[in-house]
Amino acid sequence: MKRYSIKAGQRNFRPTESWWPVFNPKGFEIEFEIEPGGWASLEEWGNDRDWDDKMKVRGLTAYFGPNNSRSAMIAFSYGTAPETWEISGYTNYPGSDIQRDGESLIIRSGTRCKAKAEFHRNKVLYLIEYEGKRVEVEHRFVRKLRVARQVGTYPGGTNNAPGPHGGRAFKDMSMLIDFKVIK
């Protein structure tokens, strides 16, 4: 597993993801651990609603396009209890709304979570596993990712709610990630 870190105020974890093209991916598998210390409460954020934005662990996106177009990713957001995180599938493609719906899992900092995304005709199937619990989430998706690239890891969202936060890391944080493309 490789360590990815971000400093408060930055927009992207370091090192950044690979920009090498991936041809005809069938999905991806990921194992990750969010290290303790990066969690923040809604009160620490001054009740700024951007606190609930989905941040991105990693995924795949169309090679020729912006990061959040024709994308299938595993996302995380702050959990309500200290040092907990909500893990979910996150899908976006042109002509659709961002899809964040479906079941999610709550994990604790310092523990490992596994997830998988499988591309099927007009859908992506997310499988997320943590400590014996498993959820499956299906989102609509365009299968035409003939040439893709990795996307993530970043604190996601924009500062689109009243308050000073959003779109940048609130605290220093790090995570361990092992990412594999399914061919």
N, C-alpha and C positions, 0 to 999 in steps of 0.2 A: 504494500500500500504506500501511496505517495502522500506527503503532507502538503496541503494547500493552506495558505494564510492570507489574511487581509487585515489592514490597519483601519482604525476608525476613520471615517471620512472618505475612504477609497471606494471605487466602483467595481473592482474585479479582484478576485483572489489571485495569488501568485504561487507557483508559476501559472501562466495562462494555459488554456487547453490547446491541443494540437490543431493546426490549421491544415494539415495534410488531408487531401480528399479521401473519402471512403466511398467505394463504388458498390451500388446495389445492396445496401445494408438491409438485413431482415429484422434488425432491432439492436438491443444492447442489454448487457448485464452490468450491474454495479453493486459493489459492497462499499459501505462508508461508515465512518464514525465521526460525529461532531464532538470535538474535544470540549471539556468543561471550560467555562469562563466567558463564552460569547452570548449567553442568554440574557435577555433584558425583559423586564415587565412593562406592561402598558403604562404604569405609573411613571417608570423611569423615562419613558418616551413622552411624558407630559400629556398623556391621553390622545396623542396623535394617531389617527386611524390608519396611517401608513404602517403602523406596527403589525398589522395583520396581512401585509403584502406577502405574496409567495416569493421566496428566494430560491435560487436554482442550484441543485447539487451538480447535475451533469445531464447531458442528453445529446441528441442529434438534431441538426437543422439542415435545410437545403443549403448547398455550398454557395450558390450565387443568390444572396439575399441577406436581409438583416437578421440579427440573432433571433428575433422572435417571430419568424415567419416560416411556416411549414416545419414546426418544431415539436418534438416529443421529448419531454424531460421529466426527471424526478425533482420534485420541489420540496422545500421545507419552510416552515414558519414557526414562530414562537408558540410554545404550548402555554397553557395558563398556569401550570405549576412550575416552580423554579427548575431550571436545567432540563426542561422537557421540550420536545419539538414535534410538530405535526408533519408527517411525511405523506405526500400524495403524488399522483400523476398530474402532469400539466401539459396541455396540448394546445397548439395554435396553428392555424393555416389560413391563407387568404379567403375572405368571404365568410368566415365563421367568427363567432365569439371565442375568446380564450376559454378553454374548458378546464375547470378546476374541480368540478363536481365529482361525487362518488365518495366511497369510503376512504378513510385515511387511517394511519396508525400513529399512535403517540409513542415516541422513543425517549430514552434518557440520554443525556450527554455521557460520553465515555463508553457507550455500548455500540455494537455493530448492527447494522441493518443491511438487508439484501433486497434488491429490486431488479426487475427485468421488464423490458418493453419489447413486445413482439408486434411487428407490422403485418397487418392482414389487409385484404381488399377493403378499402374505405374505413378502416378502423385501426386503432392501436390498443393492444391489451396490456395493461400494467399489472404486474404481480409484485406485491410488496410483502416481505416477510420479516418478522421481528419476534424473537423469543417465543417461538411456537405459534404465533398468530400470523394469519395470512389474509390479505385482502386482494381481490381482483377488481379492477376498474376498467371499463371499456369506454373509449372516446371515439367520436368520428374523426377520421384522418384521411388525408390524401396519400396514397401509397407511393406516389411518384417521386421517391427520394432516390433517384438514380445516382446522383452525386451529392454526398452529404459531408458534413464536417461536425466535429464535436462542438458543443455549446455549453456554457457554464464555466466556471462556478462563480456566481455573482449574487449580490444582495437584492437584486431584482426590484421591479416596480419603479415608479417615479414619485416625486414629491407632489402628489396630486390630492392631498387632503390638508385641511388647515393644520398648521403646526410646522416646526422646523425640520422634521425628519422625513426620510424616504429616499430611496434610490442610491443611498450610500450606506456603507457599514456603520452601524451605531457604535460598536465596540470592536476592539481587536478580537479576532477569532481565528480558529484553524480547524481543519478537518482532514481526516485520512480518507483517501479515495482509491479504489481499484476499479477501473472502467474497461470494459471489453465490448467491442462491436461484434454482433452476431452476423455472420456472412451466410 
